[in-house]
Amino acid sequence: GSSSQVPASQPIRPPSAMAPTRAAAPVAPAASAPAPCSDHLVPALRHLAESIGLLVCCEVAAMQWLLPHVAPGLESVEASAGRLPSVAVPMGLVSAVAYWGFGFLMALPAVLHVDRWKLQVGKHADTAALLRAMPLVCLNFALGLVLAPALFYMFLLDSAFDWRRPPSALTLLRDVMVWVGLQEVAFFYAHRWLHEDKRMYAAVHKLHHTWTAPVSLLAIYCHPFEHIVSNILPLVAGPLLCGSHAASLIVFMFFVLLHTTSVHAGYWVMTDSGLHDEHHRRFNCNYGVSGLLDMWHGTLSLPAAAELAKGKST
């Protein structure tokens, strides 16, 4: 692993990670000026509203048109193997499609060294290093598939597992707003803590930042403690607070993993205007998901390409 004597605010570039990054000089935080809050507020709010609206529409469609077809199968699994497998199995299947299926497709340009639409042009993935990272990624993926369904199984009411009675559109709207809001807040403060606490950064979070130009399949390449504290717990907090229906959580899990792989893809397929890619490049900005809390705390910074595109559109 990397030496813990490296300052927490400095990029860590292990010899096995990014070949072009190895030759580049460290990027100073002042090299990219933070985007004015007033410029990003309206786009951030619009994007947040669009994300909530899209998720609600997909949830309603899944509850009305998909769940009736799979409910008999879920009831059969629950009758034969128990309630926990009836949640864990479908959640595992959709998670695999989102993370490994779409994540693999989004990783291909990085592995093939495609520069078009890349945020950090010239910083290409080392395939050998990517393969060496896979055991930890698989471990964290399995950890999420065990812990999240187990928490839902233990703390949700029996009505949450009634596959014949899906939630209404109004309930789904309420739930999605709470899910997204709590995940935004919990992830921001947990993530920022892992940066600002120098011991936690050196012992835990530095591992995730060994990739200064991220790749989609490395979205959960991190210390297992970090995966629990800043990924899994913010994800399950909203559903547990709302007492959400288990079927809606399966859909939610799919979109959460699709989002996290896209923002780590390193290309303009991401769903956050490049905020998280800029976080990997600079280390001391963009701790949140949408940028709203970063605006509040003065840690927002858009990538230069996003600034340029914004200037051309005005």
ABEGO torsion letter per residue (X at the ends): XBBAABBAABBBBBAABBAAAAABBBBBAAABBBBBAAAAAAAAAAAAAAAAAAAAAAAAAAAAAAAAAAAAAAAAAAAAAEAAAAAAAAAAAAAAAAAAAAAAAAAAAAAAGBABGBABBGBBBBAAAAAAAAAAAAAAAAAAAAAAAAAAAAABBAAAABAABBBBAAAAAAAAAAAAAAAAAAAAAAAAAAAABAAAAAAAAAAAAABABBBAAAAABBBAAAAAAAAAAAAAAAAAAAGBBAAAAAAAAAAAAAAAAAAAAGBAABAAGGAAAAAAAAGABGABAAGAAAAAAGABBBBAAAAAAAAAAX
